[in-house]
Amino acid sequence: MKLVEESFLTDDFLRQLISVGEVDILVSLPTHNNAKTIGAIVQTIQSGILNWFPRERAVIINADGGSRDGTPELVRGVSIDDARPASNLYALRTLHSISTKYASSPASGVALRTILAAAELLRAKACVVMSPESANIEPEWISKLLRPIYDDGFDLVTPTYRRHKFEGLLITNLLYPMTRALYGLRIREAYSPEFGFSGRLGSQFLGQNVWNDGTDGAGVELRFTLAAIAGRYRICQSFLGEKDRIERRAADLVPAVRQIVGTLFSALESDFPVWSTVAGSQPPPTTGADHEVLLEPLRVNRKRLREMFSTGVAELESVFQSILSPSTLTELQSIARLGEEEFHYPAELWVRTVYEFAASYRKSVISRDHIVQALAPLFRGRVFTFLTENRNASADEVENNVEALCLEFERLKPYLLQLWKSGE
Amino acid sequence: MLWYKDAIIYQAHVRTFYDGNGDGIGDFHGLEEKLDYLQELGVSAIWLMPFFPSPLRDDGYDIADYNAVHSSYGTLEDFRKFLGSAHERGIRVIIEMVLNHTSDQHPWFQESRSSRDNPRRDWYVWSDTDTRYKGTRIIFRDTETSNWAWDPISKSYYWHRFFSHQPDLNYDNPAVREQMWNVMKFWLEMGVDAFRLDAVPYLVEREGTICENLPETHAVLKELRRKLDEQFPGRMLLAEANQWPADLRPYFGDGDEFHMAFHFPLMPRMFMGLKLEDRKPITEILQQTPEIPPSCQWCLFLRNHDELTLEMVTDVERDYMYDTYAESKTMRLNLGIRRRLAPLLDNDRRRIELMNGMLMSLPGTPIVYYGDEIGMGDNINLGDRNGVRTPMQWDGGTNGGFSTADSERLYAPLIQDPVYGYPAVNVLRQKASEHSLLNWMQRIITVRRSTEVFGRGSIEFLYPANHRILAYVRRLGNEVVLVVNNLSSTAQAVELDLRRYKGNILIEMSGKNMFPRVGDLPYLLTMGSYQFYWFRLRRI
């Protein structure tokens, strides 16, 4: 046990862990002011555990980032044990719900680190991280994310969802195609608030040097997935159903890009020996659909996206000169001048843009954080084109377009390798 | 008067214990010879399974004559002699009394079936159809398909809750009630100290009910108790009623029905808690156990002559118990598991000790099933429940010291496998070893008997955060005993909230060693796998 190293665990939390003892199943909930939803979510989780793992030793662990609304107390209050006979759920054995608060900001990195440390100390066989915001969580999710690990020996279960065709555009236009092209595995949701993992994968990742890398830990769940792929762990996908649609303001894009793109680019450095030797891609074993698309009408302000792209290209020219090749920058400037009807950001140019950003990130041509943020306006241009191309598209047509983009990422992978090696 | 509260009861079958005349079957002569052994062990009462004349189709629970002794076991005079010898050693004698039914070979039933006009016709429950009392469950589901059996002689159906060769007596008939009291009186006058009344929930039948626990049944039992108290004060009635605690509670009445009743639901939950390494099943069933009148007592047991009954558990719990304690289908019988204590616990000495420790320290009077004190095994190849009724293993010699008869003549084969067979597991060998299970049992019984707190004290559960630890405080007057059990196979740390006992020092009752004084902080104990402590709290 690495108790000295894991000193970020409080004494009180350690005391709770000692009382829980060894477990088979660990369900974790990273929270921050989730009092409105957490009660129902914990009850759904309990129901899932009692339905699908009635005999297993299980614990629900809440890693809270300093809630002021009583979230941890709500979690702790629903333990199923002999001191609380009023519980309306029947349980063969005690089902602890324990909670810890960490002192730093509610960044997901600290939460995951806490969860992984607890999993290692409790020698948990199968673990799952659940989102405290999933209003449509079903008890079956527990089974879908844990069974492949507990019964079939998988190490990581990532979810797949039923999403609207215009939801998760950073994933469909960048994260999914790029991780697929580079790492060779078609993981639809490499960065999800819900995923299952084995105790051995958790322990391996806990020991990696990713916790004090200068970032605030944001995006560490993506790093976790990439580490599992790079480490050749057994990975599968499980279809959970509809993904809650969270309406995000345009201003949310930059932190999302920083989290997702920054983490991905950062991982490429350490994982170069892995991804540089991978050709093509394979789908992982998947239970249920590997994706489903909803088509109902959705209002999107495309005009503003194009304007922000054009403004960004103009205002960040000097930055782009450091990051992009002259030909790519020229092409971007060219399309930035196009009117709304003619505007088109082709897949090939988008892939080249992203790869050049990745290579520049590695070379640290300017501040890495600035590099990543500079991708945001360009991404808006790509989104404009994606929305235009798929405005009237059927589910199959949307999927075909995503697949075409993925293949473009795969086709141009030698270009990234060339850029990478030129920087050595 | 409350001797049963402090008793250590030893359950034995005359047939299985010791053969005094060399015919291959245990008898009262043999049992009397072994009374010194029981006295040394520390038992203060012996409960005998039925020893009456019987066709033995249900191991004596099919009685054909209530006022005699089965010839295989001796005579009435032999019984009287045994009874006197037991009393000389301070051992009380509890005998079985099967009130609910007789054997179909009993003269009463033979008369009853002989004609519809026979005066004893109404001593049993007859019907022209087999559709009455539809809501009644079938207890022996593995062998019986109905509670009615067709009698070809009187061409009608008779009611039976157990095997079809065990017709139920009709307790609506005053003559039956009077007769059965006379039977009890016969034995009480001889000097027996108590009855274990078999299958008491089923005495009376009523349409539209489940024919169990009916008020009319309680009325019959209360009448028996009243007569017992009037004519034989100090004697005791023990109920066999395999029911949920809330349904059992009425059998105590206001202290005017049974003195004691078996706590059936607790036993499987002790096994469950041990396997789950979680105290929850045990504390929950005890939380659901109602208060009983001060003069009454629960009877606790780990194993007995029947299967480990799983009637009083949920379906989920039953499946779990089957999967974890009776993987082989041959180990299952009716709704239970036909195995002895040691094989159930994989012959793990630590678990056997822990279970006995709980048996001796939870509220109630403990019963030790013969042979379990030496860790005897079972023979699941013998039919019905006979696998746990094999001859007592006294030594490693011929027939395990049970009998001098040819081994072919023994009523049942001895356990012979390498682990549990009589050459390895026997009284003689264990007596010679200071650390044997037998000697450990003797010591734990001595500690249990050193105080009345276990038999008469209150219980208060502590709920330490570590659910693998079952901890409770037993209290009687100024005497306070803290019991801490580790149900886990691994070492555990536990913090106990003992602030209300601040200033007390803990004295471990087995070795009499002192532990640190209780202060303001949680009392920290570290416990080895399956370890348990009994601490006497002393303010010095």
Interface residues (C-beta under 8 A of the other chain):
Chain A: R15 Q16 I18 S19 G21 E22 P54 R55 R57 D81 D82 A83 P85 Y90 A91 L92 R93 T94 H96
Chain B: M272 L276 E277 D278 R279 K280 P281 T283 E284 Q287 T314 V316 E317 Y320 F461 Y463 P464 A465 N466 H467 R468 S488 T490 Q492 A493 E495
